[in-house]
C-alpha cells in the first residue's frame, strides 16, 4: 500500500501540486467557520453569521464552474492566480470593514466566494500529465480524496488556533494569505504553466452537454445531501448525549472512516467498469448509513460514524475517474468544478432539509435522511448505468473553436456520441 502511494509522491511535481492545491484551498475549507467566528467577535448575531457563510457558499458554487471554464480556455496561471488574489482581497475588505456596513460585508463575502480559484478541478486535470500510467492517475484520485478529508478536518482546527493566538480578524487574513501562496506554488510549476486544454467544440453548455456527466452530478447531489444531513442529525443527537465533545468525536469518526476507506481503495488496482464499481460503492455507502438510526451510546455511535464514512472517499475517487471519462474534450477543469459545486449544493440542501425533519421527529428521523439520500443516489446511478458506461469521445473534424481565434480545425462530437 505504502509503495503504491510513494510511487505517486516520488513523481516529479506530484507532491508540490498536491500540497500546493491543499494549501491553496485552505481559505475555502475554513471560510464558513472563520466567517462565523469573525462575525461573533464583531458582536453580530448567529443569524447574520449564518447568512454571510451561506452567501459565501452559494457564490463559491456559482464561481467554480465559471472559473473552471475560463481555465480550460485561457490556461491555469492566467485564471487561478488572479482569482486567488481577488478572493483574498475581498476577504481582506470584509476583515477590515467588519459588519458595520452590511452592504459591504455581503458584497465582500460574495466576491470572495465567487473568485475562489478552482484549484481542485485544476489539480485533477494535471494528474494525467504528471503521472505516466493510468493506474497511477486513479490512485492519485484516491490520494486526492483522502487529502481533502484531512484538509477539512485540519482546517477548522487551524482557524481556532489563529483565533486563540491572535484574533478572528487575523485568522481571516492569515489563512487567505496562505491560500494565495498555495495557489502561487501551483501556477508557477512547470506542469501548470505547460498545461493546455484539448481543443473544444464551442457550446454554451460546456461540460454540461455530456449526458454521462449530468447523470453523475445527479447522483452526487444526493450523496452531498446525505453528508449534509448527517451534520445536522449529529448535532441533535449530541445535545442529548454529551454536547459538543460528542459531536466533535462523531465528526472526527466519519472523517477517519473516509480516510481509511480512501487509502484502502487507492492501494489496489480495480478491474471492470468504474460505473458499475461506483454503483456498488454507493450501495454500501447507503447501507452503512442505516445503522445510525439505532442511535446507541456515544462510543458505539462514534464507531458507527466511522463505518458510515468508509465508503465516502472511495465513492469520490471513483467519481473522479468517471468525470475524466465523460467530460467533453476541452472541458475537464470545468467538469471537475461542476462536481465540486454539485456536492456543495447537495450538502447545503441536506442541512436545509434535515433541520425541519429533526424538529418534527427528532434525531432518529434525521439519521434516516442520509440513508434515503444514498438510496436516491443509487437509483440515479442504476437508471443511468448505460449512459455512464459509454464515455464516447469519437470525433469528426470541424471548424470554429471557442479557444482558437484563428478558427483552426478541432474535434467536434458527432450526433451519435454520448459525451
Buried (B, 14 or more C-beta within 10 A) or exposed (E): EEEBBEBBEEBEBBEBBBBBBBBBBBBBBBBBBBBBBBBBBBEBEEEBBBBBBBBBBBBBBBBBBBBBBBBBBBBBBEBBBBBBBBBBBBBBBBBEEBBEEEEBBBBBBBBBBBBBBBBBBBBBBBBBBBBEEEEBBBBBBBBBBBBBBBBBBBBBEBBBEBBEEEBBBBBBBBBBBBBBBBBBBBBEBEBBEEBEBBBBBBBEEBBBBBBBBBBBBBBBBBBBBBBBBBBBBBBBBBBEBBEEEBBBBBBBBBBBBBBBBBBBBBBEEBEEBBBEBBBBBBBBBBBBBBBBBEBEEBEEBBBBBBBBBBBBBBBBBBBBBBBBBBBBBBBBBBBBBBBBBBBBBBBBBBBBBBBEBBEEEBBBBBBBBBBBBBBBBBBBBEEBBEBBBBBBBEBEEBEEBBBBEEEEEBBBBEEEBBB
